[in-house]
């Protein structure tokens, strides 16, 4: 898909979609993909395995994240994927950026909060 040979829909339906190209523990050295992105107080990051993303699409994620307490989101999403036929390991991690680090390296409250 990244090389332009498949559309997103074709990749989703490909018979090769479950082939593992890299894994931890199989090879002595692992090439890790990494990226940096700026985050702000209030941001929410959803990390998941293909066990979730194969059964729950972006509109469903938006719906769940907008209607559930963050602490409940992982279980709600796992239940939704299982209800849709989840046939793989399903991993969901939700990270809510709730504090800001001050110039001295100590955690501080957001500017709009009061102590």
N, C-alpha and C positions, 0 to 999 in steps of 0.2 A: 504494500500500500504506500509506504514512504517513497518507494522508487517510482511510483506512478503506474505500476502494472495491474493493480487491483483497485477497485473502488472500495469505500468503507463497507458497503453492502456485500460485495463479493468476498471481502476478507472475512466478514461475519459468517458467511455460509461456506467457506472453503473447507475442503476435507483435510487440509493441512493446518487448520487453525489451532490445533492442540499440540503441535510438534514443538518440543522444547529445544531452543537453540542455545541456551546457556542456563546453567544451574549451579547453585552453591553446593559443594561437597562432592561433585562428580570429577571435576578437574582440579589440579593442584592450584592453578591461578585462575581467577575469574575476572573478566573484563566487566566492570560495573558502569552502567549508565547513570550519570548524575546530572542534576540541573539545580540552579539556584533561582529563587524567585523571591521578590520582596513580599513580606507579609506585614499586616497592620493589626493592631488590637481589634478584635471582633471578627477577623477572618476565620474561616472554617475549612479545613482540608480533609478530604475523604480519600483514604488509601484503601484499595481493595484488590482482591485476586480476580482472575477471570471466572471463578465460580460465581461471583456476583455479576460482573459486567456482561456475561453471556446471557443473563436472564433479566436484568434490570437496566433499562436504558435511561438516558439523561432526563427526559421529562418526568419519569418516575422518581429519579433521585431528587430533582427539584421539588416535586410534590412532597416527598417524605421529609426532606430537610426543612421545608417551610411550615410543616404542620406538626412536627414532633419535637419533643424536648431532645436536645443533643444527646443526653445520656441514654435515650431509648433508640436512637437512630440505628446503631449497628444491629441490634436484635431485630428490629422491624425490617431492615433490609435483608438480613439472612432469612427471616421467615418468608418474605416476599419471593426471594429467589427459590427457596425450597418449594413454595406453593406453585411456582411456575415450572417445576420439574428439575430443580437443582440436582445435578448428577456429578458434582465435583466438590472438592473442598471449597468452602466459602469463607473468606477472611475479609473483615471490615474493621478498619481503624479510623476513628474520627478524631481529629485534632482541632481544638478550639483555641485560638490565640487570645488569651485573656489578660495578659499583663504586658507591660512595656519595661524595657531595661533602661535604667537611667545612665547618665554619663559615668558614674562611679562603678558601674557594673552591678548595682543592686536593683532588684525588682521594685518598680514604683506603680502606683495606681494611675489609670488613664486620667488625662487632664480634666475630663468632665465629671469624674467621680469625686466624691468627698469622703474624707476619713472621719 
